[in-house]
């Protein structure tokens, strides 16, 4: 239980930093994609903006629990274990919800693709942390 809390906290901090960095860099690196967030399909309620930063914390502890439960299935060195964990998270969680979102909300495939990549990177970052801390 202590490993879950410790690694979850470390992952939460790094995923939170990654979320903030992504938020700051997206308009610079992908301005055409950032413009899509001004569509009326996205909520423009500043009271809910905090949820963007709550998500990485919740995700980190959920993934820490998942890692603790299934860590023996991820083999290889630290890098490959983290990468495989990112792929698993993308395949079982990110892609299915993106299919649902794309079918129900007016967002482009580019936005969906960026979200899948973002989810994969979140899972990989968390996997690298867990592989390092759960030795």
N, C-alpha and C positions, 0 to 999 in steps of 0.2 A: 504494500500500500504506500509505503514511504517513497519508493521509486516512482510510482505513478504520480504522486504529488510533486516530487522534486522535478522530474522530467517534464511533467505537465506545466509547471511554472516556468521553467526555462524555455520550453517551446512556446508558451503563451507570450512571453516577452519578445522572443524573436519573430514570431508570426505577427505580433502587433507592430513591431518595427517594419516588417516586410509590408504589411497593409498600408502603413503610413507612407513608406517609400514608394509603393506602387501608386498610391493616390497622387503623390507629388510628381512622379515621373510620367504618368500616362499622358497628360496634356502636352508634354514636351516631346515624348517619343512617338505617340500615336494620336496626334491632334484630331484627325478625321474620326477616330473611334470615340474620343472624348466628347465630340459634338453630339453623338447619339444620346448621351445621357441628359440632354436638354429636351428630349422628346417628352410629350405628356404622359407616356406610359410609365415613366419613372416618377416616384413620389418626390415632391419638392417640399417636404415638411422638415424644417430644421430641428424640430424636437425629436425626430427619429434618427438623426445622423449619428448619434452615439452608438446605435446598434451596429454600424459598420465596424466599429472598434471593439464591440463586445464579441462579435463573431469569432475572431481569431483566438480569443481566450476560451470560449466554449469549445471550439474545435480542438484546441490543443489538449484539453483534458479528455475529451472523447477519444482522440487518437492515441493518447497515452494509455488509456484503458485498453483500447483495441490492440496496441502494440504489446502490452503486457500479456494479453490473452493469447496472441498468435505469433509472438516473436520467434519461436522456434522454426516457423515456416520460412522465415527470411534468412537465406544463407549467403555466404560470401563475405567479402570484406565490408568495411563500414560504408563505403561509397555505394556498392551494389545493393546492400540491404536498404539503405535510405532511398535509392532510386526505385527499387522494386516496391517499397512501401508507397512511394508517390504514385506509381502506376496502379497499384491495387486501389488506393483511395480514389484516383481518377476514374477507374473502371467501375467500381461498385457504388460510388456515391456521386461523383461530379457529372459524368456523362449521362446517367439516367435522368437526373433532375434537369439537365440542360435540354434533353429531348422534350421533356414536359414543358419547360419554359418556352422553348422555340415553338411548340405547337399551340401555346395559349397566349403568348404575349408578342407584340410586334417589335421584335429585336432582330438585328441582322445576324447572319452566320458569323460575321467577323466578331461581333460582341460575344456570341456563344463560344466561339473558338478561343477568345481571350480569357473567358471565364474558365474554360476547361484547362487551359495552360496555367492560369493562376491557381486553380485547385491542385493541379499536378505539382506545381512548385511548392505550394503549402504542404502537401503530403510529403514531398521529398525533404524539405527543410525539417519537418517534424521527424521523419524517419531517420535522418542523419543524427539528430539530437538523441533520439531514443536508442539508436544503435551504439552511440558513444556512451551514453549514461547507463544503459542496461547491459553492461558487459558481464 
